[in-house]
């Protein structure tokens, strides 16, 4: 599918991405999230069912498989 960003000639490609969500004081990181990513400008689209799945994971507070440090840019 052609990129939806005005003037971008790229096309969306299926990829697995790292998606981050900030929720209050928490930063949640999701790996291997299916997305469509533009080959030129990197515009990223998530399917509605993917968003619903992420929301369910957040709501049910699934135990993360990994932990990562978070640094504040000072």
N, C-alpha and C positions, 0 to 999 in steps of 0.2 A: 504494500500500500504506500502511496506517495505521502511524504511528510506533510503535516498540517500547518507547519510554520510558514508564514507568508514569505515567498521568495526562495525558500530552501528547495533545492532540486533533489534532495535525498529521498531514500525509501526506507521504510521501517523493516527491521530484521528481528527475528525472534532471538532473544538472548536471555541468559540468567544473570541477574544483577544483585548487588548488595543494596538493600533499601533501609534507610534509617527513619525513625519516627521519634519525635520528641514529645513526651507526655509528662506534663508538669515538670518534675525534677529528673525524670528518667530519660535516658537515651536508649532506644531499643534498636537493635541491628538485626536485620533478617538477611540471611544469605540464600543464594540460589532461588531468587524470586523470578518467576517467568514474566517477561516484559517484552514490549516492542520498542526498539531503540533505533532512531534515525542514524543512517550510515554517515551522514555529513555533520549535522548539528547536535547530535546526541539527545534530541528531544525524546522523552521516555513516556510510554503509555502503559498503564496497568489495566488489565481487563477487570470488569466489575466483580467477577467471581474471585479474582485474586485479591482484590481489596477486601471483600467480605471475609475471605479466609484469614487474612492478616488481622482484621478487626476481631474475629473470633479468637484467634491466638492471644491477642492483647487482653480481651475481655476475660478469658479463662485463665490468664496468667500462666501459660504453659512454661514449664521450667526450661530455661535456656540450656543449650548443649555446650556453650562456651561463654567465657567472660572476657571482656576486653577493657583495658584502661581507657579513660577519657581524659584528654588533656584540654586545658583552657588556654587559648591564645592570649598571651599577655603582652 
